[in-house]
């Protein structure tokens, strides 16, 4: 007798071949539902069970069950035709058999209904397509071109009626589980469409001529919902080339529905930004969300003309007047300020006055015509020795009035020496390293008075006065006599004692002279250049490193050249490689300010160069240089004794790995499958002959 296991694999192959060769029939899931209820519902439900799942979109599997399962053979053999099998398989794999949609208004879209397509647990579905006819459309769902065995996906369908009344169609599914397309009946009832309507009591708004920069009176447009459905405003906007010249208001608003027959208003004002014709459009867009979504739009053309208002503009020929030094009690020659009316209307002055020891006259009269000019004359009569200030004020009908012009002068006694500095503003010594000499700045002291001056002391004052010095190169010295019209040189040096801004003043003393304002001295102290070392890492884990090792970048973040004197590693199981592109080289080496270089750290344990005993190697890479602090350290580590796992079968991986050896577990599973098939056929044969 032949052992049963010898025939198991051939029997299994024959069963698979019979399944693939099974004839295909047209499928009707609705008829399949009826046939399933008549013949199968007594033993099975449509719930997802391991038995029913195998028959979804797989009529050959249902036929095989009828042939081999005694309970089904006795009941169904001879009672189920091939077309019945196709219908039942389509019903089980594509649910529901028909879809009825809720009432939907014409022009709107219903909620999405879904059809589930299920593949047999034994066979995947491919070449999947879905189409909808009539007033129905495919929308949403998860199905792609295939459905893996034992899984399902969905196809979404919506009802989009184009006319009122009862509407029908079909969802047609096509895949390789059934030879011909599967029709699923679709039906729905459409309501007559309501229409939105929006009308305006004006199609244009003409604002006429308006001065540039001023706003017109508001114009109003009344909007009426003249349709059969409540509408919402989608947008109310002003568009066009000069949209910014018009401003919108009113009671119509986005988010506020307008009932059938109701009205609201839109207002607009015109404020031209420039001269000439200005135009824009008031655009209103509305929808009727409960009545088909029909758009209702209104466009209102708006126009106006901008006109530049006639205005005076007062333009002055100078922003300040300086009279120098004048003898106390005498009046200087007048300095003249020209006023030009650059505007388009007459310029009139209500007052032109001067304060302090200054006086003024003018030719401006009561007004100055457009493009006209007038002059204002100012004189200085010092009442006392020393600096004097005042202001010329012009009050007019021009924008920016009143205008103010600063006035300045210095009073000096008769037969008095008058001293002045050149340059008078002082000097900036720039940035100088602390303790270094910033060089000299030279200042000329002039005697512009009517008597010789006997110079007194030259002094420095201020918080950083000690950072400055009067240099011996100066020709201005205490006790010297400076004749009328003569000058001398004062040389000042700068050597900062601290970092940051350093400020001071320089003064000259003379008992018989009018003295100038102090010289302003400024400079900045800067610290001495210092190198600084910045490492790309403070620790390196080399456990998973290959022979290439790990790079370590050294950056000189200071402002002076960095010198690295030495690099040492505390363990022989690590090494430092200084070769390659942008390498730092062997110590000692230097790194320019702002520059970088690189070294490579290797763990010798990764190459098996040292003991393979399990454990962790650690060491410290120490760099010594002229940075502060003078040493920098990098922690190094590497784990030893690790081995890579290897697959030895038992998981179905040997064949896939390309080893050439068959996976024993895969062979065992194939054998068990054949044995199970053989035992089922033998049991069915015993039942048949009993």
C-alpha positions, 0 to 999 in steps of 0.5 A, spaced: 500 500 500 502 506 498 503 511 504 498 516 504 503 522 504 506 520 498 500 523 494 499 529 498 503 534 494 500 531 487 493 532 490 494 539 493 497 541 486 491 538 482 486 542 487 490 548 485 490 547 478 482 545 478 481 552 482 485 556 476 481 552 471 474 553 474 469 556 469 467 563 470 460 566 469 456 572 470 455 575 477 449 578 480 450 580 487 443 581 488 441 574 486 447 571 490 444 574 496 437 571 495 440 564 493 445 565 499 439 566 504 435 560 501 441 555 501 446 557 505 444 561 511 441 555 515 449 554 516 453 560 515 452 567 516 455 573 512 460 575 518 467 574 517 469 567 519 474 563 516 469 559 512 465 564 509 472 569 507 474 563 503 469 564 498 469 571 497 469 573 490 472 566 489 466 561 486 471 555 485 473 555 492 465 554 494 465 549 489 471 545 492 467 546 499 461 543 496 465 537 493 469 535 499 465 537 505 460 532 506 454 536 510 455 541 504 455 535 499 449 532 501 445 538 501 447 543 495 450 538 490 446 538 484 442 544 487 447 550 486 449 551 478 455 555 476 452 561 475 449 561 482 456 560 485 458 566 481 452 570 484 454 567 491 461 569 491 459 576 488 454 577 494 459 575 499 465 579 496 462 585 494 457 588 499 451 591 499 448 588 493 444 595 492 444 602 495 439 607 496 440 614 497 437 619 501 433 625 498 438 630 495 436 637 492 438 637 484 445 640 483 447 638 490 451 632 492 449 626 497 453 623 503 458 618 501 456 611 501 461 605 501 461 598 498 466 593 501 470 589 496 473 583 500 478 578 497 478 570 499 483 568 504 486 564 499 486 568 493 488 576 492 484 580 487 487 584 481 485 589 475 480 592 480 476 598 477 469 601 479 465 606 475 458 609 476 453 611 471 447 615 471 447 621 476 452 617 481 459 618 481 465 615 485 468 619 490 473 617 496 474 609 498 480 606 499 481 601 494 487 601 489 488 596 483 488 590 487 486 587 494 491 582 497 488 575 500 484 576 506 483 583 506 478 588 503 477 595 501 472 600 500 469 604 494 465 611 495 459 613 491 455 619 491 448 621 488 449 628 484 442 628 481 441 633 475 433 633 475 428 632 480 424 625 481 427 618 481 434 617 479 437 610 478 444 607 476 449 602 477 456 601 480 460 596 476 466 593 479 471 589 475 476 585 477 479 578 476 475 574 481 469 574 477 470 574 469 464 579 468 463 586 471 459 586 477 453 591 477 450 594 484 444 597 483 444 605 485 437 609 486 435 615 489 430 621 489 432 628 487 428 634 490 427 640 485 432 645 486 431 652 489 435 658 486 439 663 489 438 670 487 441 677 488 439 684 486 442 691 487 438 698 486 444 701 483 450 698 478 454 704 478 457 709 484 460 716 481 463 720 486 465 726 482 471 730 484 474 729 491 480 733 493 486 728 494 487 725 501 480 727 503 474 722 504 467 723 500 460 722 503 458 715 503 454 712 498 449 706 499 447 700 495 441 696 497 442 688 496 435 684 495 435 676 496 430 676 490 431 668 489 427 662 492 433 660 498 436 663 503 443 665 501 450 667 505 455 672 502 461 668 500 465 675 499 464 682 499 470 686 496 473 692 493 477 690 487 481 694 481 487 698 480 485 704 485 481 699 490 485 702 496 481 709 494 475 706 496 472 704 503 467 699 504 461 699 510 454 697 511 450 691 514 451 686 509 456 681 512 460 675 510 457 670 515 450 673 516 445 670 511 440 674 507 433 671 507 428 670 501 426 677 500 430 681 505 435 686 504 441 689 506 446 695 505 453 696 502 456 703 503 462 706 500 466 712 500 472 715 496 478 718 498 483 719 492 490 717 493 492 721 487 490 726 482 486 724 476 481 718 474 480 713 479 476 706 478 474 700 482 469 695 483 465 693 489 464 685 488 459 681 492 459 674 491 453 670 495 451 662 495 445 659 497 448 653 501 441 649 502 439 650 495 444 647 490 449 652 491 448 656 485 452 663 485 449 669 486 454 675 484 453 683 483 458 687 481 458 695 482 463 699 478 465 705 482 469 711 479 471 718 481 476 724 480 482 726 485 484 733 485 490 736 488 488 741 493 491 748 493 496 748 498 502 753 500 509 750 501 514 754 505 521 752 503 528 755 507 534 756 504 538 754 510 537 750 516 541 754 521 545 760 521 552 761 525 555 768 526 562 766 529 565 771 534 562 779 535 565 784 539 560 785 545 555 791 544 556 791 536 551 788 531 554 784 525 552 784 518 546 781 517 545 774 514 540 772 509 535 766 509 531 765 502 523 763 503 520 759 497 513 758 496 514 751 492 506 750 493 500 751 489 497 757 494 499 763 497 503 763 503 502 767 508 506 769 515 502 770 521 509 772 525 517 772 523 521 773 530 528 771 533 530 770 540 536 771 544 541 777 542 538 776 535 534 781 530 530 780 524 527 783 518 523 781 512 520 782 505 515 777 505 509 782 507 502 779 508 503 773 503 508 770 498 504 767 491 506 760 489 513 759 486 514 766 489 520 768 494 522 773 500 528 774 504 529 774 512 535 778 514 538 776 521 543 780 525 547 778 531 548 783 537 552 780 543 550 783 550 556 779 553 562 775 552 561 767 551 557 763 546 550 765 545 544 762 542 537 763 539 532 761 534 528 764 528 521 762 528 516 763 522 509 761 523 505 761 516 499 757 513 503 752 510 504 744 513 509 744 518 508 751 521 511 754 525 518 753 522 524 754 527 532 755 524 537 755 530 542 761 531 548 761 534 554 766 535 560 768 540 560 775 544 567 777 545 570 783 549 573 789 545 581 788 544 580 781 546 584 775 544 579 770 541 581 762 541 578 757 536 580 750 535 580 747 528 577 742 527 573 744 532 569 737 533 575 733 536 577 727 534 576 719 534 582 715 535 579 708 533 580 702 536 587 701 539 589 695 543 590 696 551 597 698 553 598 700 545 600 707 543 594 709 538 598 715 535 597 722 535 591 727 533 593 734 531 589 740 533 590 747 531 589 753 536 587 760 532 587 767 535 582 770 531 581 776 536 584 783 536 589 782 541 595 777 543 593 771 547 597 769 553 596 761 553 595 758 560 595 750 561 592 745 557 588 740 561 585 733 560 578 731 563 573 726 563 572 718 566 578 716 561 582 722 561 588 718 564 588 714 557 590 721 553 596 725 553 598 732 551 604 730 547 611 734 547 611 735 539 605 740 541 607 747 539 601 750 543 605 750 550 603 754 557 606 761 557 606 762 550 604 768 547 599 767 541 599 774 536 593 776 533 592 771 527 597 766 529 596 759 531 599 753 534 599 746 534 596 741 540 598 734 539 594 729 543 596 721 544 591 715 546 593 709 549 587 706 552 588 703 559 582 698 559 577 695 554 571 699 551 569 706 550 574 711 552 572 718 552 575 725 555 575 732 553 581 737 552 581 744 554 585 750 554 586 756 559 587 763 557 586 769 562 585 774 557 582 771 551 575 768 549 576 761 550 573 755 545 569 749 547 572 743 549 575 738 544 571 732 544 576 726 544 574 718 543 577 712 542 576 704 544 580 699 548 581 692 545 584 686 549 590 683 546 589 678 541 588 671 544 587 664 541 581 659 543 580 652 541 574 649 539 573 642 538 567 638 534 566 633 540 568 632 547 567 625 547 568 619 541 564 612 541 568 608 537 565 602 538 561 601 531 567 605 527 570 601 521 577 602 520 576 609 517 575 612 525 572 618 527 574 625 525 575 631 530 575 638 528 579 643 531 577 650 530 581 657 532 575 661 534 580 666 537 583 672 534 590 670 534 594 664 531 593 658 536 599 653 537 598 646 539 604 643 542 602 636 543 597 631 542 597 625 547 592 618 548 592 615 554 591 608 551 595 604 546 588 601 543 587 608 540 591 612 535 591 619 532 592 619 524 594 626 522 594 625 515 589 627 509 586 633 506 585 639 511 589 635 516 592 638 522 599 635 521 603 632 527 604 636 533 607 641 534 602 645 529 599 652 528 592 654 526 590 661 524 585 665 527 578 663 524 581 657 521 580 649 522 584 643 521 582 635 522 585 629 525 582 622 525 582 618 532 582 610 531 580 604 535 585 599 534 580 594 537 575 594 531 581 591 527 582 586 532 589 589 533 589 587 540 585 583 545 578 581 543 576 579 550 569 582 552 569 589 555 570 596 554 576 600 552 577 607 554 582 613 554 583 620 554 586 624 548 589 630 551 591 637 547 596 642 550 597 649 547 597 656 548 590 657 549 586 658 555 586 653 559 592 650 556 589 643 555 583 640 552 581 633 553 576 628 549 574 622 552 574 616 547 571 609 548 570 602 544 566 596 546 570 589 545 568 582 544 562 583 540 560 578 534 555 579 529 548 574 529 548 569 524 541 566 521 541 558 521 534 557 518 528 556 522 525 562 520 524 561 512 530 566 511 535 561 508 533 561 501 531 568 500 539 569 503 541 566 497 545 560 501 543 555 496 540 551 501 532 549 502 529 552 509 527 546 513 521 549 516 519 551 509 519 544 507 516 541 513 510 546 512 509 544 505 509 537 507 504 538 512 499 542 507 499 535 503 498 531 508 492 535 511 489 535 504 490 527 503 486 526 510 480 530 508 479 527 501 480 520 505 475 522 510 470 524 504 471 517 501 469 513 507 463 517 508 461 516 501 462 509 501 459 508 508 
